[in-house]
Amino acid sequence: MQSETILFDALRQGLWIAVVISFPVLAAALVAGVTVGLFQALTSIQEMTLTFVPKLVAIVGIFWVSMSFMTQTLVSFLQEEIVPLIAGG
């Protein structure tokens, strides 16, 4: 019973870390998509590359800026939670 609790707690924390790590990229895609959609609605320009390129640039830019945060969060989770579970401590 105790091992199931530890496993479910590690799984819950892992899912939360996944949400925290993915939030900046998803937020950038949302903001870029809404901005471009609003621009297209106001100007009646319906160009497919106009929706794709700004979102791609925003996602890559935010990913590049927040990469150290993502790496530090994931490494600390692995070192503090997963490695002790594997090692049996």
C-alpha positions as CSV (number, residue, x, y, z in Angstrom):
1,M,0.0,0.0,0.0
2,Q,2.8,2.4,0.8
3,S,4.6,1.8,-2.5
4,E,1.5,2.6,-4.4
5,T,1.1,5.9,-2.5
6,I,4.7,6.8,-3.3
7,L,4.3,5.9,-6.9
8,F,1.1,7.9,-7.3
9,D,2.6,10.9,-5.5
10,A,5.6,10.8,-7.9
11,L,3.2,10.5,-10.8
12,R,1.2,13.5,-9.6
13,Q,4.3,15.6,-9.2
14,G,5.6,14.5,-12.6
15,L,2.3,15.6,-14.2
16,W,2.5,18.9,-12.4
17,I,6.1,19.5,-13.5
18,A,4.9,18.8,-17.1
19,V,2.2,21.4,-16.8
20,V,4.7,24.0,-15.3
21,I,7.3,23.3,-17.9
22,S,4.9,23.5,-20.9
23,F,3.0,26.6,-19.7
24,P,5.4,29.3,-21.1
25,V,5.4,27.8,-24.6
26,L,1.6,27.2,-24.6
27,A,0.9,30.7,-23.3
28,A,3.1,32.2,-26.0
29,A,1.3,30.2,-28.7
30,L,-2.1,31.3,-27.3
31,V,-1.1,35.0,-27.2
32,A,0.4,34.9,-30.7
33,G,-2.6,33.1,-32.0
34,V,-5.2,35.5,-30.5
35,T,-3.1,38.5,-31.7
36,V,-2.8,37.2,-35.2
37,G,-6.4,36.1,-35.3
38,L,-7.5,39.6,-34.2
39,F,-5.3,41.2,-36.8
40,Q,-6.7,39.0,-39.5
41,A,-10.3,39.7,-38.4
42,L,-9.6,43.5,-38.4
43,T,-7.8,43.6,-41.7
44,S,-9.6,40.8,-43.6
45,I,-6.3,39.3,-44.6
46,Q,-6.6,35.5,-44.7
47,E,-3.1,34.3,-45.4
48,M,-2.1,30.9,-43.9
49,T,1.6,31.9,-43.4
50,L,0.5,34.9,-41.4
51,T,-0.9,32.5,-38.8
52,F,1.9,30.0,-38.8
53,V,5.1,32.1,-38.8
54,P,4.4,34.4,-35.9
55,K,3.3,31.5,-33.7
56,L,6.4,29.6,-34.6
57,V,8.6,32.6,-33.9
58,A,6.9,33.2,-30.5
59,I,7.1,29.5,-29.5
60,V,10.8,29.2,-30.5
61,G,11.7,32.5,-28.8
62,I,9.9,31.6,-25.5
63,F,11.4,28.1,-25.6
64,W,14.9,29.6,-26.0
65,V,14.4,32.1,-23.2
66,S,12.8,29.6,-20.8
67,M,15.0,26.6,-21.6
68,S,17.2,27.0,-18.5
69,F,14.1,27.2,-16.3
70,M,12.7,24.0,-17.9
71,T,16.0,22.2,-17.6
72,Q,16.5,23.2,-13.9
73,T,13.0,22.2,-13.0
74,L,13.2,18.8,-14.7
75,V,16.6,18.0,-13.3
76,S,15.7,18.9,-9.8
77,F,12.6,16.8,-10.0
78,L,14.6,13.8,-11.3
79,Q,17.3,14.2,-8.6
80,E,14.9,14.8,-5.7
81,E,12.1,12.4,-6.6
82,I,12.8,9.8,-9.3
83,V,16.5,8.9,-8.6
84,P,15.8,8.1,-4.9
85,L,12.8,5.9,-5.9
86,I,15.0,4.0,-8.4
87,A,17.9,3.7,-5.8
88,G,15.5,2.5,-3.2
89,G,15.9,5.3,-0.8
